[in-house]
Amino acid sequence: MVMEDASLRDFNAMGLPDFASYLRETGFVRRLIELACDEDLGIPPHDWTGELMFAPDDKREVVMRSRSEGIVAGIEFLPDLVEVFDSQNQIQWESKIEDGEKIESGTELAWFSGNARVIVKLERTMLNLISRLSGIATLTNEYVSLVESTNAKVCDTRKTTPGLRVLEKYAVRCGGGTTHRMGLNDAVLIKDNHVAGMGANEFASRLQSIAKQVRDDAVDLWFVQVEVDSLEQLKSSLSADEGTVDIILLDNMSIDELNEAVDLRDVSGSSVLLEASGGITKSTIKNVATTRVDRISIGALTHQAQSLDIGLDAR
């Protein structure tokens, strides 16, 4: 039921540079960096420490270096950061590594040279962003590594930092994870609060009504997904016409329930994908993946990641 041209927005089919370019084109990246610049420099903008410590023409050369191991993310957006903070092109820079690469403590990520005032003005926002995104990529990679012997894909969620979503989801991709819907505008996900109080028959009927409306109105969607928290709801979803739903979210189900859910899907002959979700941790994800679910969504990828330790050192 997914629209034919939805593949144009299949973020998971894009390489990281193409995905970054797409996100850049939305305008969100520029807006969040400008906001970060404004909150640090104030309005009107001033870095009083830098202005008092350095003469207008003082030069400095620095290197961005990792102080811990992990997966790097956010290097692709260094041009955007420099463009916002260095509007007069007073510094030069070069990246030494690509997003998605594993880094060790001491790895050089990029170097910068030029106007000292501009470099120290850029420093904190740049490090905050690269450290945050690299922490997400590193945690995601840990989860992905735990299920690499299975067919399950590790997916992110909408549990992201307000304003940072597009970059946090990019970081998940850097760590080997899968992008779920970007927001409320590109997919349908029918959750418990949407169907509260509905009986099984009304639930199935409503699903087919929604599918018909999407087809009739030619709504451009990535996918239609429905959340179920019981096997009875799953059976109702599977009873809908083929193509009504693309993905069924199995919310907070036990391992036994997940196994039974996969069996029910397979016996029905449905092509719907099954996604496990709810409180999944690094200690439980392998057992969840062995139930043969297709996807595992984990909010912790973004809301529990710890920033990687990255610093800027003078040469």
N, C-alpha and C positions, 0 to 999 in steps of 0.2 A: 504494500500500500504506500510505501515511500515514493514520493514524486520522482519522475525519471531524472530530473536535473538536480536532485538533491546531492548526487555524487560530486557536484561542483563545490559543495560545502562539506564534503567528508574530510574533516580535519585529520583523521587518522590515516588517510591515504596520501597526505601531503608530507614531503620531507620537511625537516625543521626549518630550513631557510624559507621555503614557500609558506609554511604555517606562520612564521614570523612576519613575512610580508603581508599576508592576509590580515593578521592582527593589527599591523601598523596602518593598513588602509582603513580600518574601522575608525581611526582617530582616537581610540581609547588610550593607546600607548603615549601619544604626545600629550594628551590631556592630563594623564596621571603624573607624568614627569614634570610638566609645568606646575601642577599643584604641589608636588614635592619640593620643587625649587622655591615656590612662593612661601611655603610654610617654613622653610629653613632660612631664607634670606629676608622674609618679611616684605611689606609694601610701605614705602619704597624700599627696594632691595639694598641690603648692606651686609657684608661680612666684615664687621669692624676689626676683628682680630687680624684677618688677612690684610686688610687695608693699612693697619697700623704697623704690622710686622714687616711688610714687604713694600718696597718702592714700586711704582707703576710698571717699571721695565725689568724688575727682577725675574730671573729665570730659575727653573727647578726641573729636575728629572727624577721620576719615581717609577716604581714597578708595583703592579698589583700581584700579590703572591698569596697562595693558599697556605694556611697554617694548620690545616687538617686534611684528611683524605675524604673523598666523596665523588660526586658527579657534578660537573659544572653546568650552570644554566644562567642565561641572561647576557652572555657575551654578545649575542646577536643584536642586542639593543644598545650597545655602547655608542654607536653613531647617533642614536636619538638622544641619549644623555648628554653627549658632548655638544650636540647642536643646540640644545636648550641652554646649557650653562656657559657655552663659549660662542656667543652670537657674533663675535668679532674675529673668530678664527685665530686665536692667540696661542693655541697649543696644537701639538702633533701627537698622534698616538698610533699604536699598532697592537692588535690582538695576537696572542701567542698560542691559542688553543681554541677549539670549537666546542660549542654546546653539546652535551651528551657524553663528553669524554671523561674518563676516570682520572682524577687528579690525586697526587700524593701531597703530604705536607712539604712545603717548599716549592711547589710547582709555580712557575711564573705564568700568569694569565694574560697580562698586557703591560705595556709600558707607556708612559706619558712624559712629554717634555714641553717646555715653553713657559708661558707666563705663570709665575708662582701664585699670584692671587687667584687666577682662574682654577688652577689645580686644587688648591685647598678648599675653594668654594664648591667644587664638584665632588670632592672626596667622600664625604659622609653619605650623601644620597646614593651615589654610585655603589659604595660598599654595602649599604643597607639592602639595596635591591639585588645585587649579585649574590650576596650572602643568603638572603631569604629564598631566592629562586633555587640556588644550589642546594639548600637544605631540603627543599621539597623534592628536587630531582633525586637526591641521595636517598631519602626515605622511600620514595616510590620505587627506586631500583632495588631496595632491600625486599620490598613486598613482591616485586616481579620475579626476583631471583628465587623466592620460595616456591613459586608455582611453575617454574620453567619446564618441569617434566610433565605438565598437564596442558590441556588446551584452553584453560581459562585465561581471559584477558582481565587485567587489573584496570579499573576505571575510576576516574575522579567523580566529584559531585559538585553541587552548587554551594557547598559549605566552604566558601572562600572568603578572603578578606575583602570587604567592600572597597571597590575601586581598583583592586589588584587582580580581579578574576582572570582576565585574558592572559596576563603574564604568569599567574600561578598554574593555569591549565597548560600553558606552554611548558612550564617547568616539569609538569607531570610527564609530558611527552618526552622531554629530555632524559627522564629517568626510565624510559621504556614503557610507561603507562599509556592508557587509552583515554582519549577525550570523550566525555559524556556530552550531553547537550550543553551548549554554551550559556543559554539562558532560557527564559520563558518563551522567547519568540521563535525558536527554531525547531522545536519538537513538542509533542504532547506527552505528558507524564501524569496519568490519573492516579492520585494518591488517596489515602484514607479519608482525608477531609473533604475530598470531592464526592465521595460515594457513601458517606456516613448515613446509616439508616436504610440503605437499599437492600432488598432481598436478592437472592441469587438470580432469579428470573429477570428482575428489573435491571440488575447489574449487566447481564449478558445483552439484554435488549438495548440498553443505553450505549454499550460499546459499539454495537452495529449501527446505531443511529449516528454516533460520532464519526464512524468510518465513512458512512454514506455522505455526511455533510462535508467531510474533508475532500472526498472525491468529487462531489457535485460542485463545490466552490473552488476546486483546483488549488487548494492551499498548499504552498510549498513548504513541506516539513521534512526534517531529517528522518524521523521515525515517530511512531505512536507506541507508547509504553503504558502498561497498567501495573499498579502495585497491588499485590495480594498478600494477606497475612494468614491465610488458611488454605488447606488443600481443596476445600469446597469452593472457595473463590477461584482457585486455579482451574478447577473443572469447569466452572461457568465461563471463564475466559477462553479456555480451549474449545468450548462448545460453539463459540462464535465462528462465523464464516472465515475460511482461510484468507489471510491478508487483512483481517480487521485490525489485528495487533501485531506489531513487529517484535516487541520485547515484553516479557512479563517479569516484573521485579518481585522476588520472593523475600519478603521482609521478615527479618528476625526468626527464621525457621531453623529448627534443629537439624543436625546432620541426617538423621533418619527421615525427617520431612523433606529435606532437599533431595535425598536419594529417591524417595517416592515421587516427588514432583517431576524429576527427570524421567522416571519410568512412565508416569502418566502422559507426559509430553510425547515420548517416543512411541508409546502404544497408540496414541491418537493419530499419529502420522503428521502432526503439525510441524511446520518449519519455524515456529516462533523460537526466539532465543530466550534463554532463562538466565536471569541475573540475581545473584545472591547479594543481600545487603543487610546491614544492621550489626554493629558492635564487633566487626571482624578485626582481629589483631594479627600481629606477626606469629603468635603462637597457635592461632586457629586457622589461618588462611589455607594451609596445605590440606587439612582435612576437608575444608569447604570445597577446594578445587577438585579433590578426588571424587566428589559426588557427580562430576561430569557437567556441572553448570557451565554455561558459555562465558559468563562475565561475573566479576566480583567488584562491586562498587564500595569505595572506602573513603569516607569523609576525612579520616585522619591524615590522608596524604597531604592535605592542605592545612587543616586546622590544628594538627599536632606536630608539624615538622619543626625541627630546631635549625636555626640559621647556621650555615657553615662558617667557620672562622676564616675570614679573608681580610687581609690588610693591605695598606699602601705604604711602601717603604722607600725612603729617599736613597738614590744611588750615590 
